[in-house]
């Protein structure tokens, strides 16, 4: 229910006379249903990549490139099978009598039939009056002011929300378990063969678009999870900033890995496995260190072994994302949502600093051990361009959090304040060794802390008691200030 309401928060109520009671704007009529563009885009990317990979496999078969064909088929079928399992699991089709849908899933056509169902629901919505199934309550932020709103959610909106949430998960699976290794393989094959056929070029373009879209979905999901009480609306400038940030980050990372693999082929396996195992076991080590217990909300019908298997697959996806780009979330296996809501600026800084150093080492090793293929390429210029591209990716990430984040007005400290604290850390110490009080911040954005001056009624969309909300805000502010001090 909570996952569906996050997606429903994107739905805008129709302009109509509304009633204000106790500071809450009550929208009486149903919400306006948005077209399922994300569902159509995810389906088109899935079909385009699958068909293009199949055509490329047939070309490999004709030229007797058995190795390239085998890896291409593997990276084509693995995400497709996992996507069918994810859609079946989210829609709970195993307990329902839907033989046609299950048969299409066996044919790897699950996303197509799901997209068709979503389009049918969308075009039928609004043609007949239907009773609402729930009330959605969100806080709308406009010019720094929070206005609690609630409106009726009909059956059509609820079904479309389920489809959108399912396709968000499939887009991430397709991007980081299929498109990323596929693009890496085709880049490596292009350099080794010194030839770029049109089928391979088309597949590389489609996979790059799929990876950037999957990374974009990860960032948006992280924002929606952390600000579940607020109606999140990203502007076009925010999407543009995230696309440039993610595109440069992923392209630089893939280029560094592929270049290193052409020089030291066997060592790249060690580098990839070390990254994968580190990020895979990191959530489990934190789970054992906290001495927590496995969450029981993954699926009530699952046994303990089934829960461990599902959590392991979820952790594998998390590790694959972090191997190539920042996942934007941290796992907490003890929490029922499996996601930690707090933003750890220290972890973010450590990740990008460590990734920059790793890319620098890989590019340097490639430069000294490069093959004869790069005799006609200016290797120093190429290495500098890759490092500058990754630096620009970090720059656009900082710009996004500083100026384009949809909830930046809820921050107490932002990127400007963190950089100023780090750069001017020595300046806060006086001549006698005493520590001066730092200058007050004028930033309107920063660490995920709600502004304490907000009225309590506006901060609680569920009409909870003011005493409990105040204590929760105090605990959250204390924990986040401690994180900021550690990061500084």
C-alpha positions in Angstrom: 0.0 0.0 0.0 2.8 2.5 0.9 4.7 1.7 -2.3 1.6 2.3 -4.4 0.8 5.6 -2.6 4.3 6.9 -3.4 3.5 6.6 -7.0 0.0 8.0 -6.5 1.6 11.1 -5.0 2.6 12.0 -8.6 -1.0 12.3 -9.6 -2.3 15.8 -9.6 -5.8 16.6 -8.4 -8.1 18.3 -10.9 -8.7 22.0 -10.4 -12.0 22.2 -8.5 -13.5 23.9 -5.5 -11.8 22.4 -2.4 -12.7 22.5 1.2 -10.2 23.5 3.9 -10.6 21.8 7.3 -8.2 22.3 10.1 -5.5 23.5 7.7 -5.9 20.5 5.4 -7.1 21.0 1.8 -9.7 18.3 1.0 -10.1 17.6 -2.7 -13.5 16.0 -3.2 -13.3 14.7 -6.7 -11.0 12.0 -8.1 -7.5 12.6 -9.2 -6.4 13.2 -12.8 -4.8 10.1 -14.2 -1.5 10.7 -15.9 -0.6 8.7 -19.1 1.7 5.7 -18.3 4.7 7.0 -20.2 7.2 5.3 -17.9 5.5 1.9 -18.5 5.6 2.4 -22.3 9.2 3.5 -22.2 10.3 0.6 -20.1 8.5 -1.9 -22.4 9.9 -0.3 -25.6 13.5 -0.5 -24.2 13.0 -4.1 -23.1 11.7 -5.2 -26.5 14.2 -3.1 -28.5 17.2 -4.5 -26.6 15.9 -8.1 -26.8 15.3 -8.0 -30.5 18.5 -6.2 -31.3 20.5 -8.6 -29.2 18.8 -11.5 -31.0 19.7 -10.1 -34.4 23.3 -9.6 -33.3 23.5 -13.2 -32.1 22.4 -14.4 -35.5 25.2 -12.4 -37.0 27.7 -13.9 -34.6 26.4 -17.3 -35.5 27.0 -16.7 -39.2 30.6 -15.6 -38.5 31.2 -18.4 -36.0 31.9 -16.0 -33.1 30.9 -18.5 -30.5 32.2 -16.7 -27.5 30.6 -13.3 -28.4 27.3 -15.1 -29.2 27.3 -17.0 -25.9 27.9 -14.0 -23.7 25.3 -11.9 -25.7 22.7 -14.6 -25.3 23.4 -14.8 -21.6 23.1 -11.1 -21.0 20.0 -11.1 -23.1 18.1 -13.9 -21.3 19.2 -13.4 -17.7 17.5 -10.0 -17.2 14.5 -11.2 -19.2 13.9 -14.2 -16.9 14.4 -12.1 -13.8 11.9 -9.5 -15.1 9.3 -12.2 -15.6 9.8 -13.4 -12.0 9.6 -9.8 -10.7 6.4 -9.0 -12.5 4.8 -12.2 -11.4 5.9 -11.7 -7.8 4.7 -8.0 -7.6 1.3 -8.7 -9.2 0.9 -12.0 -7.2 -0.2 -13.9 -10.3 0.7 -17.4 -8.9 -2.4 -17.4 -6.7 -4.7 -16.1 -9.4 -6.3 -17.9 -12.3 -4.6 -16.2 -15.3 -3.2 -18.9 -17.5 -2.8 -16.6 -20.6 -0.7 -14.1 -18.7 1.5 -16.8 -17.1 2.0 -18.4 -20.6 3.1 -15.1 -22.0 5.6 -14.8 -19.1 7.0 -18.1 -20.1 7.5 -16.7 -23.6 9.3 -13.7 -22.1 6.5 -11.4 -23.2 5.4 -10.4 -19.7 6.2 -6.7 -20.0 4.2 -6.5 -23.3 1.0 -7.9 -21.8 1.5 -5.8 -18.6 1.9 -2.6 -20.7 -1.2 -3.5 -22.7 -3.2 -4.0 -19.5 -2.0 -0.6 -18.2 -3.0 1.2 -21.4 -6.4 -0.4 -21.3 -6.9 0.8 -17.7 -5.8 4.3 -18.6 -8.1 4.7 -21.7 -11.1 3.4 -19.7 -10.4 5.6 -16.7 -12.9 8.5 -16.3 -15.5 7.0 -18.7 -17.6 5.8 -15.8 -17.9 6.8 -12.2 -16.2 4.5 -9.8 -16.0 4.5 -6.0 -12.7 5.5 -4.5 -10.7 2.9 -2.7 -8.5 5.1 -0.5 -7.6 8.6 0.5 -4.1 9.9 -0.4 -2.6 12.4 2.0 0.5 14.4 1.0 2.2 17.7 1.8 2.5 20.0 -1.2 5.6 22.3 -1.1 5.2 25.6 -2.8 7.6 28.5 -2.2 8.8 26.8 1.0 5.3 26.5 2.5 3.8 23.1 3.1 0.1 22.6 2.5 -1.4 19.2 3.5 -3.7 17.9 0.8 -5.8 14.8 0.5 -7.8 13.4 -2.4 -9.8 10.4 -3.4 -8.0 7.6 -5.2 -10.1 5.5 -7.6 -9.7 1.9 -8.7 -8.0 2.9 -12.0 -5.4 5.0 -10.2 -4.6 2.2 -7.8 -4.2 -0.3 -10.7 -1.9 2.0 -12.6 0.1 2.7 -9.5 0.8 -1.0 -9.2 1.9 -1.3 -12.8 4.2 1.8 -12.5 5.8 0.4 -9.4 6.4 -3.0 -11.1 7.9 -1.4 -14.2 10.2 0.8 -12.1 11.7 -2.4 -10.6 12.0 -4.0 -14.0 13.7 -1.0 -15.5 16.4 -1.2 -12.8 16.8 -5.0 -13.3 17.1 -4.5 -17.1 19.6 -1.7 -16.7 22.1 -3.2 -14.3 21.7 -7.0 -14.7 21.4 -6.9 -18.5 22.2 -3.7 -20.3 25.4 -2.8 -18.3 27.2 -6.1 -18.9 25.9 -6.2 -22.4 27.3 -2.8 -23.2 30.6 -3.7 -21.6 30.8 -6.8 -23.7 30.1 -5.1 -27.0 32.6 -2.3 -26.3 35.2 -4.9 -25.6 34.3 -6.9 -28.7 34.5 -3.7 -30.8 38.0 -2.9 -29.7 39.2 -6.5 -30.1 37.8 -6.9 -33.6 38.5 -3.3 -34.6 35.2 -3.2 -36.4 31.8 -1.8 -35.5 28.9 -3.4 -37.4 25.5 -1.5 -37.4 23.7 -4.1 -35.4 26.3 -3.8 -32.6 26.2 0.0 -32.7 22.4 0.0 -32.4 22.5 -2.4 -29.5 25.1 -0.3 -27.7 23.0 2.9 -28.1 19.9 1.1 -26.8 21.7 -0.4 -23.8 23.2 3.0 -22.9 19.8 4.6 -22.9 18.5 1.8 -20.8 21.3 2.2 -18.2 20.8 5.9 -17.9 17.0 5.4 -17.5 17.6 2.8 -14.8 19.9 5.0 -12.9 17.4 7.9 -13.2 14.7 5.6 -11.8 17.0 4.7 -8.8 17.5 8.4 -8.0 13.8 9.2 -8.2 12.8 6.2 -6.1 15.3 7.2 -3.4 13.8 10.7 -3.2 10.2 9.3 -3.0 11.2 6.8 -0.3 13.0 9.4 1.9 10.2 12.0 1.5 7.2 9.7 1.6 5.0 12.4 3.3 5.6 14.9 0.6 4.3 15.3 -2.9 7.5 15.1 -4.9 7.6 16.9 -8.2 10.8 17.1 -10.3 11.2 20.0 -12.7 12.7 19.5 -16.2 15.9 21.2 -15.0 16.3 18.5 -12.3 15.8 15.7 -14.9 18.3 17.3 -17.2 20.8 17.6 -14.4 20.3 14.0 -13.4 20.6 12.7 -16.9 23.9 14.5 -17.5 25.2 13.4 -14.0 24.3 9.7 -14.6 25.3 9.6 -18.2 28.8 11.0 -17.6 29.3 8.8 -14.5 28.2 5.5 -16.2 30.0 6.3 -19.5 33.3 7.1 -17.7 33.1 4.0 -15.5 32.4 1.6 -18.4 35.1 3.2 -20.5 37.7 2.8 -17.7 36.7 -0.9 -17.2 36.8 -1.7 -20.9 40.1 0.0 -21.5 41.6 -1.8 -18.5 40.3 -5.1 -19.8 41.9 -4.7 -23.2 45.3 -4.2 -21.5 45.0 -6.7 -18.6 42.2 -9.0 -19.5 42.4 -11.5 -16.6 42.9 -8.8 -14.0 39.6 -7.1 -14.8 37.8 -10.2 -13.5 39.4 -9.7 -10.2 38.5 -6.0 -10.1 34.9 -6.7 -11.0 34.5 -9.6 -8.5 36.1 -7.5 -5.7 33.7 -4.7 -6.3 30.7 -7.0 -6.6 31.5 -9.0 -3.4 32.3 -5.9 -1.4 28.9 -4.2 -2.1 27.1 -7.5 -1.8 28.4 -8.4 1.7 28.4 -4.8 3.0 24.7 -4.8 3.9 24.9 -8.2 5.5 28.0 -7.3 7.6 26.1 -4.2 8.8 23.1 -6.5 9.5 25.2 -8.9 11.6 27.0 -6.0 13.4 23.6 -4.6 14.4 22.5 -8.1 15.5 19.2 -7.5 13.7 16.5 -9.9 12.7 15.3 -10.5 9.2 12.2 -8.4 8.2 9.0 -10.4 7.9 7.3 -8.0 5.6 9.0 -9.2 2.3 6.3 -11.8 1.8 4.2 -13.3 4.6 3.9 -16.6 2.9 7.6 -17.0 2.6 9.7 -19.3 4.8 12.9 -18.0 6.4 14.9 -19.6 3.6 12.7 -18.0 1.0 13.1 -14.6 2.7 16.9 -15.0 2.6 16.8 -15.9 -1.1 14.7 -12.8 -1.9 17.0 -10.6 0.2 20.1 -12.1 -1.5 18.7 -11.3 -4.9 17.8 -7.8 -3.8 21.3 -7.4 -2.4 22.8 -8.7 -5.7 20.9 -6.0 -7.6 22.1 -3.4 -5.1 25.7 -4.6 -5.6 25.5 -4.5 -9.4 24.2 -0.9 -9.3 27.1 0.2 -7.1 29.7 -1.4 -9.3 28.9 1.0 -12.1 27.3 4.0 -10.4 26.0 5.4 -7.1 22.8 3.6 -6.1 21.4 6.7 -4.2 20.1 4.4 -1.4 21.6 2.3 1.5 20.2 -1.1 2.3 18.9 -1.8 5.8 17.9 -5.5 5.9 16.2 -5.0 9.3 13.8 -2.4 8.0 10.5 -3.5 6.5 11.2 -1.4 3.4 14.8 -2.6 3.2 15.9 1.0 2.6 17.5 3.3 5.0 15.8 6.7 5.0 18.7 8.8 6.2 21.0 10.5 3.7 24.6 9.7 4.6 26.7 12.5 3.1 29.8 10.8 4.4 29.1 7.6 2.4 28.3 9.6 -0.7 31.6 11.4 -0.4 33.6 8.2 0.3 31.9 6.4 -2.7 32.8 9.1 -5.2 36.3 9.7 -3.9 37.0 6.0 -3.9 35.5 5.5 -7.4 37.5 8.4 -8.7 40.8 6.9 -7.4 39.9 3.5 -8.7 39.1 4.9 -12.2 42.4 6.8 -12.1 44.3 3.6 -11.2 42.6 1.6 -14.0 43.3 4.3 -16.6 46.9 4.6 -15.5 47.5 0.9 -15.7 45.8 0.8 -19.2 48.1 3.6 -20.3 51.3 1.7 -19.4 50.1 -1.7 -20.6 48.0 -0.7 -23.6 48.1 -2.7 -26.8 49.2 -1.6 -30.3 45.6 -0.8 -31.2 46.0 2.6 -29.5 49.0 3.7 -31.5 46.9 6.1 -33.5 45.0 7.3 -30.5 46.3 10.1 -28.2 46.3 8.1 -25.1 47.2 10.9 -22.6 44.4 13.0 -24.0 41.9 10.2 -23.8 42.9 9.5 -20.1 42.5 13.2 -19.2 39.1 13.4 -21.0 37.8 10.4 -19.0 38.9 11.9 -15.7 37.4 15.3 -16.6 34.2 13.6 -17.6 33.9 11.9 -14.2 34.7 15.2 -12.5 31.9 16.8 -14.4 29.6 14.0 -13.3 30.4 14.8 -9.7 29.9 18.5 -10.4 26.4 18.0 -11.8 25.5 15.8 -8.9 26.5 18.6 -6.5 24.4 21.1 -8.6 21.4 18.8 -8.4 21.5 18.6 -4.6 22.2 22.3 -4.3 19.7 23.8 -6.7 17.5 21.1 -8.4 16.5 18.7 -5.6 12.7 18.9 -5.2 12.9 18.8 -1.4 15.9 21.0 -0.9 13.9 23.5 1.1 13.5 20.9 3.8 17.3 20.7 4.2 19.1 22.4 7.0 22.5 22.2 5.4 23.3 21.6 1.7 26.3 21.1 -0.5 27.4 24.7 -0.1 27.4 24.4 3.7 29.3 21.0 3.7 32.0 22.3 1.3 32.3 25.5 3.3 32.6 23.5 6.5 35.4 21.3 5.1 37.3 24.1 3.3 37.1 26.6 6.2 37.6 24.0 9.0 41.0 25.4 9.9 39.7 28.9 9.8 37.4 28.4 12.7 40.3 28.0 15.1 41.5 31.3 16.6 45.0 32.5 17.1 45.0 31.2 20.7 43.8 27.8 19.9 40.2 28.7 20.7 37.4 27.7 18.3 35.3 30.5 16.9 31.6 30.0 16.3 31.0 29.4 12.5 29.1 32.0 10.6 25.4 31.2 10.2 24.4 29.5 6.9 22.2 31.3 4.5 21.5 28.2 2.4 18.0 27.0 2.1 19.0 23.4 1.4 21.2 20.5 3.0 21.1 17.6 5.4 17.8 15.8 5.5 16.3 17.7 8.5 12.9 19.2 8.5 12.7 22.9 9.3 11.7 23.2 12.9 9.8 26.4 12.3 7.1 24.6 10.4 3.8 24.3 12.2 3.2 20.9 13.6 -0.1 20.5 11.8 1.7 20.9 8.5 4.4 18.3 9.3 1.9 15.5 10.1 -0.3 14.5 7.2 -1.7 11.6 9.2 -3.0 13.9 12.0 -0.8 12.4 14.6 -0.3 13.9 18.1 2.1 16.9 18.2 4.1 15.4 21.1 5.1 12.3 19.1 5.9 14.3 16.0 8.2 16.6 18.0 10.1 13.8 19.6 10.5 12.1 16.2 11.9 15.3 14.6 14.2 15.8 17.6 15.6 12.3 17.2 16.0 12.7 13.4 17.8 16.0 13.8 20.2 14.7 16.4 21.1 11.7 14.3 21.6 13.7 11.2 23.7 16.4 12.9 25.9 13.6 14.2 26.3 12.3 10.6 27.2 15.8 9.4 29.9 16.1 12.1 31.4 12.8 11.2 31.4 13.7 7.5 33.0 17.0 8.2 
